[in-house]
């Protein structure tokens, strides 16, 4: 399943590529919202959202999906990096001697 990484909030325009007559569409954006438009747009806040398109006609139903990931951005519009907290952790080396190392 494809995954798309974005800076939140992000508005995405979806393009349906289904072909045929008498098609109906149901887009589920994974956040409680949906659309029956052929090519909708939707705004996502921070989080991971599975977007599913279900296309139906007299021959049946077909479904495809993708994952949208929207992360917090910095002042330059880049994904905000998590900072690691440094600490000391006890560890054992061969020979039973204790040592310390930073994470």
C-alpha positions as CSV (number, residue, x, y, z in Angstrom):
1,X,0.0,0.0,0.0
2,X,1.5,3.4,-1.0
3,X,2.4,5.8,1.8
4,X,2.6,9.6,1.3
5,X,4.4,11.8,3.9
6,X,3.2,15.5,4.3
7,X,3.4,18.4,6.6
8,X,0.1,19.0,8.6
9,X,-2.3,20.4,7.9
10,X,-2.3,19.3,4.3
11,X,-4.9,19.5,1.6
12,X,-4.7,16.7,-1.0
13,X,-6.6,16.5,-4.3
14,X,-7.4,12.9,-5.2
15,X,-7.6,11.7,-8.8
16,X,-9.8,8.8,-9.6
17,X,-8.6,6.7,-12.6
18,X,-11.5,4.3,-12.8
19,X,-13.0,3.9,-16.3
20,X,-16.5,2.7,-17.3
21,X,-20.1,3.7,-17.4
22,X,-22.5,4.1,-14.4
23,X,-19.7,4.4,-11.8
24,X,-20.4,5.6,-8.3
25,X,-17.6,6.6,-5.9
26,X,-17.1,6.5,-2.1
27,X,-14.0,7.9,-0.7
28,X,-13.3,7.2,3.0
29,X,-10.6,9.5,4.3
30,X,-10.0,7.5,7.5
31,X,-10.8,10.4,9.8
32,X,-14.5,10.1,9.9
33,X,-15.1,12.1,6.7
34,X,-16.1,10.8,3.3
35,X,-17.0,12.0,-0.2
36,X,-19.0,10.7,-3.2
37,X,-17.3,13.0,-5.6
38,X,-15.3,11.5,-8.5
39,X,-12.1,13.6,-7.7
40,X,-12.4,15.1,-4.2
41,X,-10.0,17.2,-2.1
42,X,-9.6,16.7,1.6
43,X,-7.6,18.4,4.4
44,X,-5.7,16.1,6.8
45,X,-4.4,17.1,10.3
46,X,-1.5,15.5,12.0
47,X,-1.7,11.7,12.0
48,X,-1.8,8.7,9.8
49,X,-4.9,8.1,7.7
50,X,-5.8,5.2,5.4
51,X,-7.8,6.6,2.5
52,X,-10.0,4.1,0.6
53,X,-11.8,4.5,-2.7
54,X,-14.6,2.1,-3.4
55,X,-16.0,2.3,-7.0
56,X,-19.2,0.5,-7.9
57,X,-21.2,-0.2,-11.0
58,X,-23.6,-2.9,-12.2
59,X,-20.7,-5.3,-12.5
60,X,-19.6,-5.0,-8.9
61,X,-17.3,-3.2,-6.6
62,X,-13.5,-2.4,-6.6
63,X,-11.6,-0.9,-3.8
64,X,-8.1,0.6,-3.5
65,X,-6.4,2.4,-0.7
66,X,-3.3,4.5,0.3
67,X,-1.9,5.9,3.6
68,X,-1.5,9.6,4.2
69,X,0.9,10.6,7.0
70,X,0.8,14.2,8.1
71,X,3.5,15.3,10.5
72,X,4.3,18.5,12.4
73,X,6.5,20.8,10.4
74,X,9.2,23.3,11.5
75,X,9.3,27.0,10.6
76,X,10.8,26.1,7.2
77,X,8.1,23.6,6.3
78,X,10.2,20.6,6.8
79,X,9.2,17.6,9.0
80,X,10.0,18.4,12.6
81,X,12.8,16.2,13.9
82,X,12.5,14.5,17.3
83,X,15.3,15.2,19.6
84,X,16.7,12.3,21.5
85,X,17.1,12.7,25.3
86,X,20.6,11.8,26.4
87,X,20.9,9.6,29.4
88,X,23.2,7.0,31.0
89,X,22.3,3.4,30.8
90,X,24.2,0.6,32.6
91,X,25.5,-2.2,30.4
92,X,27.7,-5.2,30.8
93,X,30.9,-5.9,28.8
94,X,32.5,-9.3,28.5
95,X,34.4,-10.1,31.7
96,X,31.5,-8.7,33.8
97,X,32.8,-5.2,34.1
98,X,30.1,-2.4,34.2
99,X,30.3,0.4,31.7
100,X,28.2,3.4,30.8
101,X,27.2,4.6,27.4
102,X,24.9,7.3,26.0
103,X,21.8,6.8,23.9
